[in-house]
Every structure is written in C-alpha cells, then in structure tokens.
Amino acid sequence: MHAKHAESALTCSRRCAGVGHTGRVRRGRGVTKAVLGLAAGLLLAGCAEGADPEERAERRTESGAPTAAISPSEDGNDPTDGQPTEEPADEALPPVRDRLSLPAMMRQEPDGGRPRIVRTEVTTDAYTRYEIVYRSGDRRTSGILLRPHGPGPFPAIVLNHGYIDPAVYRTGQGLAREQDALARAGFVVLHTDYGGHAGSDPIGPLERESRLAYTADAVNAVEALRRLRYVDDDRLAMLGRSMGGGITMNALVTQPGLVRAAVLYSSISSDAVENIEHFAGRSDPARLREIYALFGTPRQNPDFYQDLSPRTFFDRITEPVLVHHGTVDGTCPPRWARETQRAMRAAGVRSRLRWYDGEDHAFYDQWSESMDRTIDFLRRELDA
C-alpha cells in the first residue's frame, strides 16, 4: 500500500475508534499492520443470520465491520498533542499489543446516551414498539425499543443480531421472534442496528471488518437502557445470534459486570482464526492469502489473532452464559459451540450448552423450546 494511503487508513482507524489528538496509540509496526490487515478484509464474523420465519431478506456472507470502539476513557490530556506514545501499563488488564484489539477495548468506558423515540411503530396487547436512536460514543445508532405495558421498573435486554448485508438491512431486522417473546415476558428490549445499518451513522471499512465497533454499539446500548426510568438497571442482560454471538462474547470479556446474564444462539467461533479461515477461506481464498501476506499468518503473528479472540480472555467473564446450538448447523459448525463451552468451563465461567437435535442455523422446529429455556434462565439469573 502506498505510504500516503496507509497513513490515511491509520488516521481513519483512530477517528473511527474514538481516538483523536488526545488519544494514545502505541508506537511501532503493530498499529499500521493491523490497519493494513483489516483493510484487506478480516472476516471475523461473516456468518449470515438465519432468516426468521416471517422475514427472508437476501443475505451475503461477505463480511465487513470496524473498530469504532467504545468512546475513550477520560485519562487527561496527552501532553504530546497527538504524537504516538507508549500506553502506560495496567497490571490489572492484559497488555495492549495493538489498538485494534479486545485489550484496547477493555480500557474504554461505556458511553451510551438515552434512547430517543423517532416514531411509535405499533402498540400490541403486551407492549409498544418504538423506532429509536441512541448515542454510541460519538456516533448516532438506530434501533428498536420494545416497552412492556405498565410502570416498571422492568428487566431489560440488548439483542445483537447476526450478519445481514447492510445494503438490504432494515431497522430492527434479524431477531423479530426474540423481540416479541422477550417483551411479552416482561423485558424491555433494545435491538441495536449497529453502525452503518439502517438509520445508524455510517462507518468505514475498518469498522466493518473488525466488528469491534459493533461490540461498542452493543455495550453502549446497555448504558442507554440504564438511562430509562422504567428500566431496572440492576437487571440487565444480552443476547446474541450468529455474528451477534461473537459480539456478545466480546462484550462479556471487555466489560465484565456490564450485564448479569448472557445468551448465545448459533454463535460464531470464539477463536478469530477459525472465523477468518472458515468464512474468508471458504468464500475467497485469494482474500485470505492477501490478509496473511499483509499481516502474517497466525503462526507468524499469533498475538494479533489471540487478542481479537474472546476465548483468550474468558477468565474475565463474570456472568452466567446459556448457549443454544443445533446439531446440524451448516453455517457455524457445532464443534465451535463445543470448543467454546469447553474453554468457558475451563476458565471458570458458569456456562451451559444446550443442543437441539436436527436443528440448523436458523432454529425453526425447536425455537419455542429454546426461547422458553432462555426466558427461564434470564428470570432466574436476573431475579425477574
């Protein structure tokens, strides 16, 4: 890549991550190589979400998503006025070896603004559904909010949808069944659209590729819920499906204690390399070779890939986790769920994996059973 273009990409990545002239970035090759590698097309979570029975939009398995990380923590002005400096060590956290990493996000404070109603979509016998926007760091993010009837305070949950091509995505798409079921069960539901989707502010290619910006939007959605008077901010949870499962795992390891329970449906792998090689390697081998040529293979540069894998940091998870996976999932292999469960239990996470015999990625025949288990789990863990 031409030096001018590389510098432009680096500047973009810092802006998208919420790192301006007062932000601190590490000097050295790691940042530049991460930018180049992500710009080349890291498919960290490219599995398309299975269609809900009532909606079937065209999906593409082409990935995309960045690092508009959670907005930077306030640690004072940088006396170097934007010059790269070595980030101070924090013995309580894993080291930041690259700005585009989960350890970097661990140092960012959640920053979500109060949801603002754009319009009322529908009022049912159990809840009212609103189209909303909320502030995620310095970006506006759209989404759907479902409020049960009554004064509250209610338990609340953030829903993280799977991959749907942003070009065809519409607000609130992807978890329609879960939205309805959870709201009827008495939960306030916030379904985030992620940056670059529907009415959310656009994001750059780096943001689409790393998925860290989507993680920031999910974390900031939890903080947005806390600002609602009818939400009990001590009873918050998160649910992610497919790609959203990976986003949920990212949120758990970067912000332990943010929620009290989490649910994963048909999730992608907790290992970044497995996702890259499964999706990029299967759909575009030339692209995979380009990634490794620019950044190095996992053998040559394991630290980068480890620091993008939530599995590396499972020992930071403080919440119970319920995992649902079909035995014949053709998009996210069942062995991924088995390996994630094994790694969580080894790290001391209170997790449970429920198998659904004959179910594929979308969960049709046994979805009601899985949702009953989800609601029971959430009520138990949130005392709801």
TORKOLMAR-43640 format. One record per atom (N, C-alpha, C): x, y, z; residue in three letters. Coordinates in steps of 0.02 Angstrom, whole numbers, plus 50000, padded with zeros to 5 digits. Atoms other than C-alpha are relative to their C-alpha. Example, Ala and Ser with C-alpha at 12.3 -4.5 7.8 and 13.67 -1.06 7.14 Angstrom:
TORKOLMAR-43640
500454994150000ALA;506154977550390ALA;500455006050000ALA;499584994149997SER;506844994750357SER;499615005550037SER;
end
This chain:
TORKOLMAR-43640
500434994050000MET;500005000050000MET;500445006250000MET;499624993850002HIS;500635017549959HIS;500005003150069HIS;499934997349933ALA;501275026550114ALA;499455005050016ALA;500524995049988LYS;500015040750093LYS;499344996750016LYS;500625003649989HIS;498575028450084HIS;500014996550068HIS;499945003349935ALA;499225018850235ALA;499895005050056ALA;500104995049948GLU;499315034950336GLU;499285002250004GLU;500714998150000SER;497555039550283SER;499594994750035SER;500375005449968ALA;496935022450339ALA;500105000250075ALA;499864999649928LEU;497805024450507LEU;499615005650032LEU;500374994349973THR;497035041550533THR;499264998350006THR;500705002049999CYS;495325034350489CYS;499874995350058CYS;500115004849948SER;495535019950609SER;499995003250068SER;499994996549936ARG;495965031650752ARG;499375004150010ARG;500604996149994ARG;494495042950715ARG;499404995450013ARG;500565004549991CYS;493285028250700CYS;500004996950069CYS;499955003049934ALA;493935021050863ALA;499905005050055ALA;500104994949949GLY;493595037350951GLY;500665002550028GLY;499354997749976VAL;495465041150967VAL;500205006049960VAL;499824993950035GLY;495815059050921GLY;500695002350019GLY;499344997449985HIS;497285070450955HIS;500204998850072HIS;499845001349931THR;497155066951140THR;500054992650015THR;499965007249988GLY;497085048051117GLY;500724997749997GLY;499335002749998ARG;498595037351147ARG;500034993749958ARG;499905005950040VAL;499195024851020VAL;500714997750009VAL;499335002749990ARG;500685013451031ARG;500425001249939ARG;499534999250055ARG;502195017150927ARG;500214993249975ARG;499735006150026GLY;502765003550811GLY;499594997049944GLY;500285003250059ARG;502304991650674ARG;499314997150011ARG;500635003549988GLY;500804983650760GLY;499395003749976GLY;500594996250019VAL;499564997650730VAL;499925000349925VAL;500034999550073THR;500005000150547THR;499824993449969THR;500155006550029LYS;499974981650511LYS;499294997950014LYS;500705001749985ALA;498304979650598ALA;499545003649952ALA;500414996150047VAL;497574993450489VAL;500024996949932VAL;499945003050066LEU;498254985550332LEU;499644993449996LEU;500325006550000GLY;497674968450381GLY;499255000450000GLY;500724999349997LEU;495924974150424LEU;499735003049936LEU;500224997150063ALA;495794984850269ALA;499984994949945ALA;499995005350051ALA;496234969450168ALA;499394995650005ALA;500625003949997GLY;494694960950236GLY;499994994650052GLY;500055005149948LEU;494714951950403LEU;499284998050009LEU;500685002349992LEU;493144941550405LEU;499954996850069LEU;500005002549932LEU;493004939950592LEU;499344996850019LEU;500645002649980ALA;491164935950595ALA;499525000249942ALA;500374999050061GLY;490454933350424GLY;499404995649990GLY;500565004350014CYS;489084920650450CYS;499355003950000CYS;500644996450006ALA;487404927050393ALA;499514997250049ALA;500515002349953GLU;485974926250515GLU;499474996149963GLU;500555003850029GLY;484674913050478GLY;499375004250000GLY;500604995950006ALA;483054920850419ALA;499484997950051ALA;500585001549960ASP;481624922150540ASP;499454997549954ASP;500515002850044PRO;480094912850476PRO;499615005349962PRO;500424994950032GLU;479184929150438GLU;500405005049958GLU;499634995350040GLU;480604938050353GLU;500604996649968GLU;499455003150035ARG;481834932450221ARG;500305005049952ARG;499664995250043ALA;482974945750153ALA;500614996649971ALA;499405002750030GLU;484414942250038GLU;500595001250046GLU;499404999449959ARG;485994938850137ARG;500614998749958ARG;499365001650031ARG;487784939150082ARG;500474998150057ARG;499535001949948THR;489184930750178THR;500635004349997THR;499434995550001GLU;490374944750132GLU;499985004050064GLU;499974996849935SER;490984952450292SER;500145007449994SER;499794993249996GLY;491314969950347GLY;499865002750068GLY;500164996349938ALA;491484979750513ALA;500585002150042ALA;499434996149980PRO;492754990950612PRO;500145000650072PRO;499894999249930THR;493314997150769THR;499805006850024THR;500204994049965ALA;492345011850822ALA;499914997650070ALA;500035002849933ALA;492745006650995ALA;499575004250044ALA;500374996149951ILE;491825012151148ILE;500395006450011ILE;499654993749999SER;492225030251174SER;500545000050053SER;499425000649957PRO;493915033151256PRO;499865002250071PRO;500064997949930SER;494055034051443SER;500355006650010SER;499724993449988GLU;494465051051514GLU;500614999350045GLU;499405000749960ASP;496265049951570ASP;500435006249996ASP;499624993850003GLY;496765068051547GLY;500265001449931GLY;499744998250064ASN;497535077351402ASN;500694996949989ASN;499365002850018ASP;499005069951311ASP;500485005849986ASP;499554994450009PRO;500475082051328PRO;500374999949934PRO;499665000350064THR;501185075851164THR;499585002749943THR;500444997050050ASP;499695083551072ASP;499944995849937ASP;500145004350057GLY;499345068550963GLY;500594995949977GLY;499445004150020GLN;501095061350947GLN;499934993250033GLN;500065006749972PRO;501125042450971PRO;500434999250062PRO;499635001449939THR;501635037351146THR;499854993050023THR;500125006649972GLU;501805021051237GLU;499465000450053GLU;500544999849952GLU;500225017351334GLU;500244997550067GLU;499785002349935PRO;500515015851521PRO;499744993050014PRO;500195006949985ALA;500484998051585ALA;499445000050052ALA;500535001049951ASP;498944992351680ASP;500044992750020ASP;499875006849978GLU;499354977051782GLU;499354996050007GLU;500635003549991ALA;497514972951806ALA;499704997649934ALA;500265001750065LEU;497214971051619LEU;500554996949957LEU;499505002550047PRO;498074961351480PRO;500315005749961PRO;499674994550035PRO;499334972051384PRO;499675001449933PRO;500254998050066VAL;498784981851230VAL;500584999249951VAL;499485001250049ARG;499854974751091ARG;499815002949932ARG;500234996850061ASP;498804982750956ASP;499375003950016ASP;500594996049986ARG;497504996550958ARG;499364996649978ARG;500595003650024LEU;496314985650858LEU;500004993250035LEU;499985006149960SER;496094972550993SER;499505000550057SER;500445000149942LEU;494994967151136LEU;500335003150062LEU;499704996449943PRO;496274972751267PRO;499955007549995PRO;500084992850007ALA;496174990251194ALA;499305002150019ALA;500704998449982MET;494274989951212MET;499884999450075MET;500085000749928MET;494454984351392MET;500135006650037MET;499814993749969ARG;495165001451430ARG;499545005849983ARG;500484994950021GLN;493695010851355GLN;499384999850044GLN;500604999649959GLU;492245016751461GLU;499374999849957GLU;500644999850037PRO;490475012851401PRO;499735007149997PRO;500244993250010ASP;489665028451331ASP;499384999949956ASP;500625000250037GLY;487845026751280GLY;499515005250024GLY;500484994849982GLY;486565040651276GLY;499294997350005GLY;500705001949990ARG;484735039851324ARG;499654999149932ARG;500365001050063PRO;483665032351184PRO;499485005549988PRO;500494994950019ARG;482615045051090ARG;499524996849950ARG;500515003050043ILE;480985039551010ILE;499955003949935ILE;500084997150066VAL;480915042850823VAL;499274999549979VAL;500715000950015ARG;479175035750799ARG;499754993750035ARG;500325005949972THR;477965023450875THR;499784995549942THR;500165004550055GLU;477835008250762GLU;499334996550011GLU;500615003849988VAL;476454998150845VAL;499904999250075VAL;500175001849931THR;475554995151009THR;499614993549999THR;500345006449997THR;475074977251046THR;499654999350067THR;500335001249936ASP;474124969451189ASP;500504999650058ASP;499505001049947ALA;475784967251284ALA;500535005450003ALA;499444995250002TYR;476994980951231TYR;499905005149945TYR;499964995150054THR;477334996151125THR;500704999649969THR;499375000750037ARG;478684995250992ARG;500165006849969ARG;499784993650024TYR;479675010950951TYR;500614999349955TYR;499374999050035GLU;480975015550822GLU;500375005550038GLU;499634995349958ILE;482345024350920ILE;500705001349971ILE;499294999050011VAL;484085031650907VAL;500325001250068VAL;499634998649939TYR;485405032451043TYR;500725001749981TYR;499314998250013ARG;487155039351056ARG;500464994350022ARG;499495005049986SER;488545026451046SER;500685003349990SER;499394996150008GLY;490135035951083GLY;499835006549965GLY;500144993850037ASP;490165049950955ASP;499584998749939ASP;500425001650057ARG;489005041150833ARG;499284999250021ARG;500715001449990ARG;487115040250817ARG;499864993049974ARG;500165006950019THR;486485022450815THR;499254999150006THR;500725001250000SER;484725017150770SER;499844993150029SER;500205006549974GLY;483725002650838GLY;499264999850013GLY;500705001149982ILE;482084995950902ILE;499964999150075ILE;500125000649928LEU;481444997651080LEU;499294997550011LEU;500665002649982LEU;480014987251149LEU;499925000850075LEU;500144998749929ARG;479244992851314ARG;499354996550020ARG;500625003149976PRO;478004981651406PRO;499545005150030PRO;500494995549969HIS;476414989951466HIS;500104999950076HIS;499934999649927GLY;476484995951645GLY;500565004850019GLY;499524995049978PRO;477565007451750PRO;500714997450009PRO;499345002749986GLY;479014995551781GLY;500175000850074GLY;499445000950046PRO;480394995151828PRO;500044992849975PRO;499955006450033PHE;480704980851707PHE;500724997849992PHE;499355002350023PRO;482194969751674PRO;500085001749927PRO;499894997950070ALA;482994973751506ALA;500554995849968ALA;499515004150036ILE;484004965251372ILE;500175003449934ILE;499764997750065VAL;485054970551222VAL;500064994049954VAL;499965005350050LEU;484894959951065LEU;500515001949946LEU;499484999150051ASN;486374958050946ASN;499874995249942ASN;500205004250057HIS;485834951750775HIS;500604997249963HIS;499485003050041GLY;486824941050655GLY;500145004149937GLY;499814996250059TYR;487624946450492TYR;499445000249949TYR;500454998750056ILE;486434953950365ILE;500325005649960ILE;499694994950043ASP;487094963950218ASP;499715006850016ASP;500274993349984PRO;486944982250271PRO;499615003249943PRO;500354997150057ALA;486344986350095ALA;499264998149998ALA;500695002250001VAL;484734976550123VAL;499695000150070VAL;500245000149931TYR;484594977750312TYR;499505005650013TYR;500474994949978ARG;483104987050386ARG;499985000050076ARG;499944999249927THR;482964993450563THR;499624994650037THR;500305005149959GLY;482604980150693GLY;499994993149970GLY;500045006450035GLN;482874965850572GLN;500454994750032GLN;499555005549982GLY;483534948950621GLY;499804996050061GLY;500195003749940LEU;482804944250791LEU;499285001650018LEU;500704998049990ALA;480954947750769ALA;499644995450050ALA;500325004749954ARG;480394931950860ARG;500215001350072ARG;499734998849933GLU;481524935451008GLU;499755006650029GLU;500264993649976GLN;480964953651019GLN;499304999150029GLN;500695000949978ASP;479144948751033ASP;499954995750062ASP;500055004649944ALA;479394934251152ALA;500265003150065ALA;499704997049940LEU;480504943851272LEU;499595005850027LEU;500424994549977ALA;479394959251276ALA;499364997350033ALA;500595003049970ARG;477884948251312ARG;500164996850067ARG;499795002949937ALA;478884940351452ALA;500175005350052ALA;499894994749952GLY;479084957451533GLY;500675003449998GLY;499344996950007PHE;480784963051469PHE;499965006149954PHE;499884994650048VAL;481194979951394VAL;500544997449953VAL;499545002750050VAL;482084975351232VAL;500285005749958VAL;499684995350046LEU;483344985951138LEU;500394995949949LEU;499675003450056HIS;483834978750969HIS;500415005249962HIS;499584994950032THR;485324988450902THR;500124998349927THR;499895000950072ASP;485584991050716ASP;500744999649981ASP;499284999550012TYR;487494993050730TYR;500155005949952TYR;499794994750045GLY;488465006750642GLY;499984997949927GLY;500035001550071GLY;488185007750455GLY;499384996249979GLY;500625003650014HIS;486494998950467HIS;499415004750010HIS;500634996249994ALA;484785006850438ALA;500145007350013ALA;499924992949986GLY;484755024050520GLY;500615001850039GLY;499394998649963SER;486425022550608SER;500495003949957SER;499484996450036ASP;487865033950562ASP;500444995149961ASP;499575004450039PRO;488955026650425PRO;500674998950035PRO;499345001749974ILE;490595018250471ILE;500444997849942ILE;499525001650053GLY;492155014550371GLY;500134992549995GLY;499875007250012PRO;492804998050303PRO;500384996850057PRO;499655003049944LEU;493974995550450LEU;499514998150055LEU;500505001449949GLU;492484996450566GLU;499594993949982GLU;500395005850021ARG;491514983950463ARG;500404993650007ARG;499605006150001GLU;492964971750457GLU;500154997350070GLU;499785002649935SER;493474970650641SER;499434998150045SER;500595001249958ARG;491714970150718ARG;500065003250069ARG;499934996949935LEU;492394979750867LEU;499525005950008LEU;500494994649995ALA;491264994450827ALA;499314997350017ALA;500645003149983TYR;489764982950832TYR;499984998250075TYR;499955001449929THR;490364977351003THR;499885006350041THR;500094993749965ALA;490454995551057ALA;499265002050000ALA;500714998250004ASP;488664998450997ASP;499584995850048ASP;500365004349954ALA;488064983551098ALA;500125002050072ALA;499844997849932VAL;488974989051255VAL;499665006650016VAL;500314993449988ASN;488355006851236ASN;499244999650001ASN;500725001049996ALA;486585000351209ALA;499794998250072ALA;500145001649930VAL;486654993151385VAL;499995006450042VAL;499984993749964GLU;487165010151451GLU;499405004449982GLU;500594996150020ALA;485755018051351ALA;499384997750039ALA;500575002649962LEU;484495006551437LEU;500015002450072LEU;499954997849930ARG;485145011751607ARG;499715006950010ARG;500244993149995ARG;484565029451570ARG;499245000649998ARG;500734999950004LEU;482735024451554LEU;499714998850070LEU;500275000349932ARG;481735027251714ARG;499614993650013ARG;500405006049990TYR;480665011851685TYR;500414993649993TYR;499555005850003VAL;482185000251671VAL;500344999150067VAL;499635001649939ASP;482894991651824ASP;500724998849980ASP;499325000550026ASP;484744994651793ASP;500424994850036ASP;499665005549968ASP;485204980351908ASP;499804993349970ASP;500235006250031ARG;484314967651797ARG;500055000649924ARG;499854999150071LEU;485134968751626LEU;500334993749972LEU;499735006050032ALA;485584955051503ALA;500155001649927ALA;499824999250071MET;486214952451325MET;499904993349966MET;500105006050040LEU;485774940151188LEU;500285001349930LEU;499714999250067GLY;486724937451026GLY;499924993749959GLY;500115005550045ARG;486404926650875ARG;500495000149943ARG;499535000650056SER;487674920350747SER;500585005050009SER;499494994949990MET;488854935150721MET;499895003750065MET;500164996749937GLY;487954943250867GLY;500224996150060GLY;499725003949945GLY;488534928850975GLY;500725001950013GLY;499314997849992GLY;490324934050942GLY;500045006950031GLY;500024993249972ILE;489884952150980ILE;499844999650075ILE;500185000849929THR;489084946551144THR;500604997450040THR;499405002449964MET;490654936751193MET;500515005650006MET;499554994349996ASN;491694952051152ASN;499805004750057ASN;500254995549947ALA;490594962551267ALA;500134997150069ALA;499905003149935LEU;490734950051408LEU;500725000450024LEU;499305000049979VAL;492634949551406VAL;500285007050007VAL;499744993249995THR;492904968151381THR;499685004050056THR;500374996249949GLN;491594974251506GLN;499684995250050GLN;500305004549951PRO;491374961151643PRO;499575003950050PRO;500464996749954GLY;489914965451755GLY;499525004949968GLY;500464995550034LEU;489034975851623LEU;499294997550003LEU;500665003149995VAL;487574963651621VAL;500054994450051VAL;500015005349950ARG;487044949651737ARG;499924993049970ARG;500075006550033ALA;486744935751609ALA;500035001149925ALA;499944999550073ALA;487024931951425ALA;499784993449968ALA;500245005850038VAL;486294920251294VAL;500305000349930VAL;499725000650067LEU;487114914151133LEU;499594995149959LEU;500365004350047TYR;486164906950985TYR;500444998849938TYR;499675001650063SER;487054897850842SER;500615004449988SER;499474995050002SER;488604907950878SER;500584998149955SER;499365000950033ILE;490164910250776ILE;500504997450050ILE;499485002549957SER;491784903750847SER;500255005450048SER;499674995349954SER;492624911750997SER;500735000849984SER;499314999450024ASP;494264910050903ASP;500015003649934ASP;500014995850061ALA;494624923550772ALA;500264996349939ALA;499715003550057VAL;495684912250662VAL;499504995249969VAL;500515004650027GLU;494294899350646GLU;499505003849957GLU;500474996150039ASN;493104912850587ASN;500305002449934ASN;499674997450060ILE;494344920450465ILE;500074994449948ILE;499865005350048GLU;494824903850386GLU;499364996649976GLU;500635003250020HIS;493044897050384HIS;499635004349949HIS;500394995750044PHE;492234912150301PHE;500415002849943PHE;499584997350054ALA;493634920650205ALA;500304994349959ALA;499695005550036GLY;494494904350162GLY;499524996249956GLY;500505003850039ARG;492894896250101ARG;499735004149942ARG;500324996050052SER;492194910850001SER;500505003749955SER;499524996050039ASP;493764919949943ASP;500714998450021ASP;499335001949980PRO;495424910649962PRO;500535005249982PRO;499524994950018ALA;496334924649871ALA;500025005550052ALA;500034994949949ARG;495744936850001ARG;500354997750064ARG;499665002749941LEU;496344925550141LEU;500765000349991LEU;499284999550013ARG;498064924650060ARG;500255007150006ARG;499814993049995GLU;498094943550049GLU;500055002250073GLU;499984998449929ILE;497684945150233ILE;500654997650031ILE;499415002849970TYR;499084933550282TYR;500645002949971TYR;499414996950029ALA;500294941550160ALA;500145006850032ALA;499914993349971LEU;499994958750235LEU;500154999750075LEU;499945000049928PHE;499864954050416PHE;500424994550030PHE;499675005949973GLY;500664937150436GLY;499494994750017GLY;500445005549983THR;499934920250468THR;499924999650076THR;500065000849927PRO;499304915250639PRO;500624997150032PRO;499375002649973ARG;500924905750662ARG;500535005450005ARG;499504994750001GLN;501974920750615GLN;499855005650050GLN;500184994449957ASN;501004933450719ASN;499394998150042ASN;500575002649962PRO;499914924250845PRO;499685005150047PRO;500274995349951ASP;499724938850965ASP;499405003949974ASP;500554996050028PHE;498614948950848PHE;499354996150000PHE;500605004150005TYR;497394934750819TYR;499744998050069TYR;500215001749932GLN;497374929751002GLN;499635005950032GLN;500304994149968ASP;496944947551053ASP;499355002249967ASP;500664998950030LEU;495444947650935LEU;499524994250016LEU;500405005949984SER;494804931151006SER;499745000450071SER;500254999749932PRO;493634932151155PRO;500214994150043PRO;499795006049963ARG;494174914551202ARG;500625001250042ARG;499374998549965THR;495864921451254THR;499865002950069THR;500144996249940PHE;495014931551391PHE;499384997550038PHE;500605002649967PHE;493614920151452PHE;500055000450076PHE;499944999649927ASP;494324921151628ASP;499755006650028ASP;500274993649979ARG;493654939051633ARG;499245000050005ARG;500735000250000ILE;491834933751612ILE;499754998650071ILE;500285000749933THR;490844935751773THR;499274997949998THR;500725001350007GLU;489094931851706GLU;499884992749979GLU;500205006550026PRO;488204915251679PRO;499805000649926PRO;500124999950073VAL;488024910751495VAL;499624993749981VAL;500395005650028LEU;486714899851410LEU;500124999949925LEU;499835000750071VAL;487184893151238VAL;499514995149967VAL;500445004350040HIS;485964886051108HIS;500354998649934HIS;499695001550065HIS;486624876750955HIS;499674993749971HIS;500285005750035GLY;485894864950826GLY;500544995049981GLY;499505005350014THR;486744848350793THR;500184999649926THR;499855000350072VAL;486684850750603VAL;500085007149973VAL;499894993150023ASP;487114869350594ASP;500525000049944ASP;499565000050057GLY;487854871450421GLY;500385006549990GLY;499674993650006THR;488434889350446THR;500545000950053THR;499524999849944CYS;489274889150616CYS;500064993050027CYS;499955007149983PRO;489924871550644PRO;499894998550074PRO;500125001849930PRO;489334862850803PRO;500634999350042PRO;499395000749960ARG;491124859550854ARG;500225006750029ARG;499834993449971TRP;491324878450880TRP;499665000950067TRP;500354999449937ALA;489994878051014ALA;500314995550053ALA;499695004749953ARG;490804862851093ARG;500665002750026ARG;499354997349979GLU;492524871051095GLU;499925006250043GLU;500134994149958THR;491834887351163THR;499774998050069THR;500245002449935GLN;490914878151301GLN;500584997250041GLN;499445003049965ARG;492474868351346ARG;500475005550027ARG;499554994649980ALA;493514884251352ALA;499705004250055ALA;500324996149947MET;492234893751456MET;500024996350067MET;500005003849937ARG;492104879851584ARG;500704999650029ARG;499315000249976ALA;493994878451594ALA;500215006650032ALA;499844993449972ALA;494064897151630ALA;499575001750060ALA;500414998849940GLY;492794895451770GLY;499345003549986GLY;500644996850016VAL;491294902751677VAL;499434995250015VAL;500595004149988ARG;489604896351734ARG;499585000049936ARG;500325000250066SER;489014891351561SER;499664993249990SER;500345006250018ARG;487814878451491ARG;499854999949926ARG;500135000950071LEU;487694871951314LEU;499424995349991LEU;500585004050015ARG;486014865651255ARG;500004998349925ARG;500025002450069TRP;485974855051096TRP;499294999049977TRP;500665001050030TYR;484494854150978TYR;500084995449940TYR;499895005250049ASP;484474838150879ASP;499645001649934ASP;500284998950066GLY;484204840850692GLY;499905007249982GLY;500104992850015GLU;484154859950704GLU;500605002649961GLU;499484996650038ASP;485114870150576ASP;500105007050030ASP;499794993549974HIS;485714888050594HIS;499415004450021HIS;500544995349990ALA;484024896750591ALA;499534998450059ALA;500435002049944PHE;483134886950730PHE;499265001049982PHE;500704999650017TYR;481384883150668TYR;499584995550046TYR;500445004749965ASP;480614867450743ASP;500035000650076ASP;499915000049927GLN;481324869250919GLN;500135006950028GLN;499874993349976TRP;481424888050932TRP;499585001650063TRP;500424998549942SER;479954889251054SER;500294997050063SER;499695003249942GLU;480784876851170GLU;500625003850023GLU;499404996349982SER;482414886451162SER;499845006750032SER;500194993649971MET;481534902851200MET;499714999250069MET;500245001349933ASP;480624895451348ASP;500584999150048ASP;499415001049958ARG;482304889951416ARG;500375006650011ARG;499674993549994THR;483024907151381THR;499655004450051THR;500384995749954ILE;481644916251474ILE;500064997450072ILE;499925002949933ASP;481754904151622ASP;500705001750027ASP;499314998549980PHE;483644906651628PHE;500075007350020PHE;499944992949986LEU;483514925551621LEU;499625001950064LEU;500384998449939ARG;482154926451754ARG;500374997550062ARG;499645002849943ARG;483174915351868ARG;500625004250017ARG;499374996549988GLU;484814924751845GLU;499895007350016GLU;500134992949987LEU;484034942151849LEU;499495000950056LEU;500524999749949ASP;482774937751984ASP;499405004049975ASP;500524996050031ALA;481494944651864ALA;499324996750007ALA;
end
